[in-house]
Structure formats: C-alpha cells, structure tokens
Amino acid sequence: MTTPTPASSDSLLIIVPAYNEEAAVGGVVRAIQAAMPGTAVLVIDDCSTDATQAVAREAGARVLPLPHHLGLGGCVQAGYKLAFELGYGYVIRVDGDGQHDARDIPRVFEALRTSGCEMVIGSRFLNGNGSSPGAVRGLGIRFFRMVLRPILGQRVHDPTSGFVGVNRNALQVFSKSFPLEYPEIEALVVLQRKRFRFLEIPCRMQPRTTGRSSITASRSIYYIVHVLLGVFVNVLKFDQRPRRPGRRSSKPGKS
Amino acid sequence: MDRLLNALTVLSGLLVLFVLASVRRAHIRVEYSVSWLLAAAALLILSRSRGLLEAAAHKLGLSDPPLALLLIVGCVFLLMFYRYSVILSKLRDDNIALAQRLAILEFHLQTLRDGQPHG
C-alpha cells in the first residue's frame, strides 16, 4: 500500500475525490500508480453508499473517509487540508470517474515544479485536442471564458477542468478557503485575487464509462448563476486588499 | 377591518402558543424562539391597539391601517428569514469544517493503528 509519507518540499500527493465510484476508482488508482510509481495516492470518499472505499483500498490507495456527503468542494478541500498538514509540497487532483488520463500527471507535476506557477490546469481544449463537452456545457464553458478573461487578466481555455495541480502556496490558501459547490472556476478567481499565477497545459480527457455527471442540462442554469455569483463575491471580497506593485505576469498556454 | 385585525390577533396568539410548545418540546432552542415570540408579540399589540396602528400607517404614508400592519409583518419576517439564513450558513460552514476535521483525525488514527508512517 502506498502511504502518504510526509514530505519534503517537492513531495507530491495525488488526491482523488470520489462519490459512488466503485466501478471506476480502482482503475483510476492503478492508472495513477502506473504513471507515477511510488507516489502517494489519497482517495477522498465523500460518504459513498457503495464500495468505493473498499475498492480504493484494495487498489492500493489510502482513503480519507468523510462522515457525511459534503459535495465536491468540501471533499477536495478535506484533501488539501490533510496534504497541507502532512507537509506536501504539491497536490494534483484527479477525478475518481476515470475521465482524466493519468499518463498526463507527470507533465502536470513537471509544469508545477518548473513554471513557478501556483496552479497548473490540465486543459481539454488547448492545442485543439478534440474533447467535446456537449452543447450546453460547451456553451457554459465559452460563457465563463468570456467572464473570466477580464478578471484573470489572461485567457483560460478550460476553466471547469478538475484536473488541477497546486503548489504549497495555493494549498495554504485552499486549505483555509475553498468554494464548496462547483469549485473550479471560483478557485481560479480566489488564486488570481491573491496575485497567484496559473498555467494551462494540454491534457487528454477520456469519455466517462461509468456513472453520470452531476451537472445535467437542467442544472446548468443553476450552475451558471451559482458560479457567476461566487465569482463576483470573490472579486468584491479580495478587492479590499491593498494592491502590490509590480504584478507578476504569467505564461498562458505554455506547456 | 375589525375582522382582519381580530384574525391577526388570533393568529399571533396561536403563534405564541405554538412557539412556546415547540420550545417546551425542545424542537426550537430558547435563543431562536426569542425572535419568533417578539414578532408575534408585536403583531398582537399592533392588531389590538388601533391608535398605534393608525399612527404607523400615517408615518408610512398609507391610508389603510391593516395594509400598514401587513407591511410591518412582512418586513419583520423578511428580517427573520435573513437572520436565519446567516445562522444556517454559519452552521453549514461549521458542519463542513467539523466533518473534514473528523475525517482527518480518523485518517491519522487509522494510520497509527496500521503502524504506517504518515506525518
């Protein structure tokens, strides 16, 4: 069993938030271990009602069992809190549904270590690698690209990607404050308002083979309103802070 | 108008009784019953004192005192809903933080039981 042994400043923990993913999570853990041998894998079980925990343990992961269902943001933040406490330098989040290709993890880790950016996003849409998110979701992604462009000061191709790596600076921020529902977009704004940088690198996305996305077409409207409100609240919240002179620039889209 | 005011008196009396019964059965904590009891008492007083109600309507620029009463009741309940939204949000945040802390402690405990290094 791979244990999350703490950790020097360049140690990596891979967290896998999972809710009722017994059919996929074992494969995800094994794929991660094949791509990053010896790296600690932590499955955060969001109080699944199926055998997610047992399957994850059997595959060789450690499990952080939440006592009740918190939703994606609360689940991911629990992993960030534990990683920060244990002294990890980097955390990469891979979803438990098997859609993220574990073979991209080494490139995300390398980008995290060498770019100096606080966050690296595995993007489905960089270099036109052909992922199609569906009509309604695609429209939502395009809308949020437009909304985020002036706020972030740079273009973001895949703002809803859950394939994300963070360094210890971001880990410290997220372990204290992290959006609870649909966290990806708001998290970008939180980081930007802290003057942190992010970088996107192209990654592959595999079709979901089991389960269903929590964001159905009918929930998309709620999603858009909720996230939009969260974005503007975060903008207002952090605008109170004094601005630092000499804002650092980032390198969008560089892999 | 009298019929409406009488109905409001009965309604506010029932609200007082209902809240007190809920407190007695521990369905509502005492500190959260105070705002309900105050709102019901205000409703009761306004519905029983025509002079006060007419003065309030005059201050609000309304010709119809019962309308002023409904407006006041609506505002009071909106404020209460806001207050409870704040309380609920704080409880949810505390609940999430506690659940995360519990999970992390359980993780540490399991690691100690397993005799594995973790931190």
Chai-1 contact restraints between the chains, C-beta under 6 A:
chainA,res_idxA,chainB,res_idxB,connection_type,confidence,min_distance_angstrom,max_distance_angstrom,comment,restraint_id
A,T3,B,Q116,contact,1.0,0.0,6.0,A-B,restraint_1
A,T5,B,P117,contact,1.0,0.0,6.0,A-B,restraint_2
A,P6,B,G119,contact,1.0,0.0,6.0,A-B,restraint_3
A,L64,B,A103,contact,1.0,0.0,6.0,A-B,restraint_4
A,L64,B,F107,contact,1.0,0.0,6.0,A-B,restraint_5
A,P65,B,A103,contact,1.0,0.0,6.0,A-B,restraint_6
A,L66,B,A99,contact,1.0,0.0,6.0,A-B,restraint_7
A,L66,B,A103,contact,1.0,0.0,6.0,A-B,restraint_8
A,P67,B,A99,contact,1.0,0.0,6.0,A-B,restraint_9
A,P67,B,L102,contact,1.0,0.0,6.0,A-B,restraint_10
A,H68,B,A99,contact,1.0,0.0,6.0,A-B,restraint_11
A,L70,B,I96,contact,1.0,0.0,6.0,A-B,restraint_12
A,L70,B,A99,contact,1.0,0.0,6.0,A-B,restraint_13
A,G74,B,I96,contact,1.0,0.0,6.0,A-B,restraint_14
A,A78,B,Q100,contact,1.0,0.0,6.0,A-B,restraint_15
A,A78,B,A103,contact,1.0,0.0,6.0,A-B,restraint_16
A,K81,B,Q100,contact,1.0,0.0,6.0,A-B,restraint_17
A,L82,B,I104,contact,1.0,0.0,6.0,A-B,restraint_18
A,L86,B,G119,contact,1.0,0.0,6.0,A-B,restraint_19
